[in-house]
């Protein structure tokens, strides 16, 4: 039996995905938990540290099989990061798992000082990121984390787009032995084209194009790829890059896209302030490029109430919305 269509995509987007040969996949969070368990089986020094997030982090099987490698701190994110830093300082490979909205706000000082300033190689795993919590609202949305953490020295910031990137990112983060923030959502997605290799700090080219470039990160990448297919029907050629590493940013890939295409659209499940869009805008400005640019994300307002799919549709982070933005930008840029 085939997997059901991911609910965050419209019926038209699901049809487009089928036409492209994209098949439904599991949530990235599920693949993270599976990969972490594989690493921990092979190395008893790999630990999962959680803040009452065993269930939401999909770590139930991990705790059942390897109870001595899971540390539960309760709802205490500052303690979570402090303990994780201490364990990492004595040689453990530590994954600190907590909802992104709480991990990156409540424990910001500990991330800055205990992990990054002290150079303790903790993998900070922000789960249910962006607007994954849907109708729970702004208190549970994590639309600030890129902005906050990009300002902290000595921290890689990574948002995988699909199951392939998630598995590779977890393994790469464990091997890197430096502070990493790994951002994950919980919605089922599509398997994206796998030809492009994965490496931290290197954007993946999923589709070539010359009219507009979608530079997307995390779970918005699939929507950008579907929008590119819709634009193709209109005779417009769209390049799609999965910019999974916001820090370090792949400057060469971004600049190449801006020089090759008539316009650039950044796409992120984050505030339009301080995230991928502003990182790209700053890079283009520093290199004197006047390429047309649109930043698609969440505006400076309290989000509307609804599911993740409702929010994506409302704010234009969908196949239909992104295709419309691209058409307007290329044909009527004013």
Buried (B, 14 or more C-beta within 10 A) or exposed (E): EEEEBBEBBBEEBBEBBEEBEBEBBBBBBBBBBBBBBBBBEEEEEBBBBBBBBBEBBBBEEBBEEBEEBBBBBEEBBBBBBBBBBBBBBEEBBBBBBBBBBBBBBBBBEBBBBBBBBBBBBBBBBBBBBBBBBBEEBBEBBBBBBBBBBBEBEBBBBBBBBBBBBBBBBBBBBBEBEBBBBBBBBBBBBBBBBEEBEBBBBBBBBBBEBEBBBBBBBBBBBBBBBBBBBBBBEEEBBBBBBBBBBBBEBBBEBBBBBBEBBBBBBBBBBBBBBBBBBBBBBEBBEEEEBEBBBBBBBBEEEEBEEBBBBBBBBBBBBBBBBBBBBBBEBBEEEE
